[in-house]
Structures are given as C-alpha cells and as structure tokens.
C-alpha cells in the first residue's frame, strides 16, 4: 500500500496531454453550467493549497507544495486494478490533469498523516473523472488483494459517503482492508471535491489506529481554495 514517488513537474494549464484526461476514449461531455458555489480557479493553482495560516488546529505542513508527481498510465480509472484505489496519487496517474500540485499534512497528537492535491482539468473533464471514481468504487466494493513479497492477503471493502461540503460535486472514498491476525482494519480515506474544472483531494494515509478522517481537513482545504480564487 505504498505511495508513488513525487517528482516536481507541473504541466501548464491548457498544455495538451495527447489523450483525454480520463485516459478513456469517452466522448467529451458538455461543459457544466456555472455553479453558484464554485470558486474561480486561482491563477496559480498552488495558491489554492492549504497554508500554515489556514490549517485546522493541531495540523502542520509536512512538506512544501509541489507537483503531485505521476507516471501517466494508459489504463483509465474505470479499468484500473482495484488495489490502485489505495495508491497515493492514483487519479493523476489514471486520469492525468492539465496541472497538479500537492502538499503534505500531519498532526502529531494522533499520528494523522496525509496529503492535499489540486488537479486542474480541461473544461468538463473533471466531472467525468468524478463519475469514473464513483464507478470504480462500485466495481471494487469488495475484493481480495495479495502481496506476495510480504506473504499477506487482505479482504477489502470500498464505500462512499457525501463530502459534507457545498460544492459542484463531492464524496468521501473509504477503503477498509482486513488482514488475518489483525484485530482492526487498515483504512485509507480520500475526500474529493469538485469546484468547476478543479478537483480538490484530501487523502489520509492508511492506518489501523483510531483517529479522525478526512473530515478533519476537508472543510478547511475547500475554504482555503475558495479564498485564493481569482480570475485567471
């Protein structure tokens, strides 16, 4: 369940990727109607990330903002292996955005650790990506993962709930993995919120310790993004 390595390489907004951003051959959807809740995307995407001054109490930045880093895949989210749901940055790999930035987050009091991502897509494409994530959650509602190197097998369940914030779209993805001999499941959570053509993601790294989930950070992350919104 280890994450992908991070290499700072940001694509400029509007730079062609060579294929649809969701990796598929899906037809381009009609551009969504203007939303009463969506904030204008910041001129510099990284300006919309959480900063020290906007973090919830007890949290701190664990690494500076940077490109999410990715190894683009020709396999779209709708066809990727279920195990990839717990891989850090699976969206930027299987649905490459035009531009992406991220920052690390942590809270020492309970070991909360994770990341925030901002991914900017071509007009109308972010809605397609959100739909693909929901489809993957349904397809992977229950699956078994085997790790030959460690000699372990886990039984995994995937569920979704609302994100609890007003936005164009939002959900919380929860992946629970039960390993033989372990009394508590290992849980990975991702909160995804779409604001226009940008998807904001907060990911809590896998843990089997009781602690708060992405709801501890997601509202503050959305507020920081909106506060930074300026006309491109």
C-alpha positions in Angstrom: 0.0 0.0 0.0 2.9 2.3 -0.6 2.5 5.5 -2.5 4.0 6.8 -5.7 7.2 8.9 -5.5 6.9 12.6 -6.0 8.8 14.5 -8.7 8.1 18.2 -9.2 6.9 18.5 -12.8 3.8 20.7 -13.3 2.1 20.9 -16.7 0.9 24.3 -17.6 -2.9 24.7 -17.8 -4.0 24.1 -21.4 -1.0 22.0 -22.4 -2.2 19.1 -24.4 -1.8 15.6 -22.9 -2.1 13.6 -26.1 -5.2 11.8 -24.9 -8.4 12.5 -23.0 -7.6 13.4 -19.3 -9.6 10.4 -18.0 -7.4 8.1 -20.2 -10.5 6.7 -21.9 -12.0 7.2 -25.4 -15.0 8.8 -23.7 -16.9 11.5 -25.7 -16.3 15.0 -24.3 -19.2 16.0 -22.1 -21.0 19.3 -22.5 -19.4 22.0 -20.3 -21.3 22.1 -16.9 -23.5 25.1 -16.2 -22.0 27.8 -14.0 -22.4 26.9 -10.3 -23.4 29.2 -7.5 -20.9 27.5 -5.2 -17.8 27.0 -7.4 -15.0 29.5 -6.9 -12.9 30.8 -9.8 -9.7 28.7 -10.1 -6.7 30.5 -8.8 -4.4 32.0 -11.4 -1.6 29.9 -9.9 -3.1 26.6 -8.8 -0.7 26.2 -5.9 -2.1 29.4 -4.4 -5.2 27.4 -3.6 -3.5 24.8 -1.4 -3.6 24.9 2.4 -1.1 27.1 4.1 0.2 27.2 7.7 -2.2 30.1 8.4 -5.3 28.2 7.1 -4.7 24.7 8.7 -7.1 23.3 11.3 -5.8 23.4 14.9 -3.0 20.9 15.6 -2.1 20.4 11.9 1.1 21.4 10.1 2.5 21.1 6.6 4.9 18.1 6.4 6.4 19.1 3.1 6.3 22.1 0.7 3.8 22.4 -2.1 4.9 20.7 -5.3 3.7 18.9 -8.3 1.8 15.7 -7.4 4.3 13.7 -9.4 3.0 10.9 -11.6 3.7 8.1 -14.1 0.8 8.5 -16.5 -1.0 5.3 -17.4 -3.0 4.4 -20.5 -5.4 2.5 -18.2 -8.3 4.7 -17.2 -9.9 4.8 -13.7 -12.8 2.7 -14.9 -10.5 -0.2 -15.8 -7.6 0.2 -13.3 -6.9 -2.6 -10.7 -9.0 -2.2 -7.5 -5.8 -2.2 -5.5 -4.8 1.1 -7.1 -7.5 2.9 -5.1 -5.1 2.9 -2.1 -2.1 4.0 -4.1 -1.2 7.6 -3.5 -2.0 9.8 -6.5 -4.0 7.2 -8.4 -6.1 9.9 -10.0 -3.2 11.8 -11.5 -1.9 8.5 -12.9 -5.1 7.1 -14.4 -6.8 10.4 -15.2 -3.9 12.9 -15.9 -4.8 16.5 -15.3 -3.5 19.6 -17.2 -1.9 20.8 -14.0 -1.5 19.4 -10.5 0.0 20.5 -7.1 0.1 18.9 -3.7 1.2 19.4 -0.1 1.8 17.1 2.8 -0.2 17.3 6.0 0.2 15.9 9.5 -0.9 16.1 13.1 1.5 14.9 15.8 -1.1 14.4 18.5 -2.7 11.3 16.9 -0.4 10.5 14.0 -2.8 11.8 11.3 -0.8 11.9 8.1 -1.8 12.6 4.5 -1.8 15.0 1.5 -3.9 17.6 -0.3 -4.0 17.7 -4.1 -5.4 20.2 -6.5 -5.9 18.8 -10.1 -7.0 21.2 -12.9 -8.7 19.5 -15.9 -9.9 20.6 -19.3 -13.4 22.1 -19.4 -16.0 19.5 -18.5 -13.4 16.7 -17.8 -13.3 16.9 -14.0 -17.0 15.8 -13.9 -16.1 12.8 -16.0 -13.3 11.9 -13.6 -15.6 12.2 -10.6 -18.0 9.8 -12.3 -15.2 7.4 -13.0 -14.2 7.3 -9.3 -17.7 6.5 -8.3 -17.9 3.7 -10.9 -14.6 2.3 -9.6 -15.9 2.3 -6.0 -19.0 0.3 -7.1 -16.8 -2.1 -9.2 -14.4 -2.6 -6.3 -17.0 -2.7 -3.5 -15.4 -6.0 -2.3 -12.2 -7.5 -3.4 -9.1 -9.5 -2.2 -5.6 -8.2 -2.5 -2.5 -10.4 -2.3 1.0 -9.1 -1.5 3.5 -11.9 -2.5 6.6 -10.2 -1.1 5.0 -9.9 2.3 3.1 -13.2 2.1 -0.1 -11.5 3.1 -3.7 -11.3 1.8 -6.3 -8.7 2.7 -10.0 -8.6 2.2 -11.0 -5.1 1.2 -14.3 -3.2 1.1 -14.9 0.2 -0.6 -17.7 2.6 0.4 -18.6 6.2 -0.4 -20.4 8.9 1.5 -21.1 12.6 0.9 -18.2 15.0 1.4 -20.2 17.3 3.7 -19.2 20.5 2.0 -21.2 22.6 -0.6 -19.6 22.2 -4.0 -20.3 21.2 -7.6 -19.7 17.6 -6.5 -18.1 15.7 -3.6 -17.6 12.4 -2.0 -15.5 10.6 0.6 -14.0 7.3 -0.5 -13.2 4.8 2.3 -11.1 1.6 1.7 -11.0 -0.8 4.6 -8.6 -3.7 4.5 -8.8 -6.7 6.9 -5.7 -8.8 7.3 -5.6 -12.2 9.1 -4.4 -11.9 12.7 -5.0 -8.1 12.9 -7.9 -7.1 15.2 -8.6 -3.8 13.4 -8.9 -3.0 9.7 -6.4 -0.7 7.9 -8.3 2.2 6.5 -7.5 4.7 3.7 -9.8 7.7 3.2 -10.0 10.2 0.3 -12.2 13.2 0.3 -12.8 14.6 -3.3 -14.5 17.9 -4.0 -15.0 19.3 -7.5 -15.0 23.1 -7.9 -15.6 23.8 -11.6 -12.8 22.1 -13.5 -10.6 21.6 -10.4 -10.7 18.5 -8.2 -9.5 19.0 -4.6 -8.5 15.8 -2.9 -7.5 15.2 0.8 -6.1 11.8 1.5 -5.5 10.3 4.9 -2.7 7.7 4.7 -3.6 4.1 5.6 -3.8 3.4 9.3 -5.4 1.0 11.8 -5.3 3.4 14.7 -8.5 5.2 15.8 -8.3 8.8 14.6 -10.4 11.4 12.7 -10.7 11.0 9.0 -10.5 13.5 6.1 -13.4 15.5 7.6 -10.7 17.0 9.9 -9.1 18.8 7.0 -11.5 18.8 4.0 -13.6 21.9 5.0 -10.5 24.0 5.7 -9.0 22.9 2.4 -12.1 23.9 0.5 -12.2 27.3 2.3 -8.5 27.9 1.5 -9.1 27.1 -2.2 -12.1 29.5 -2.4 -10.3 32.2 -0.5 -7.5 32.1 -3.1 -9.8 32.2 -6.1 -9.0 34.9 -8.6 -9.9 35.4 -12.3 -7.3 33.5 -14.4 
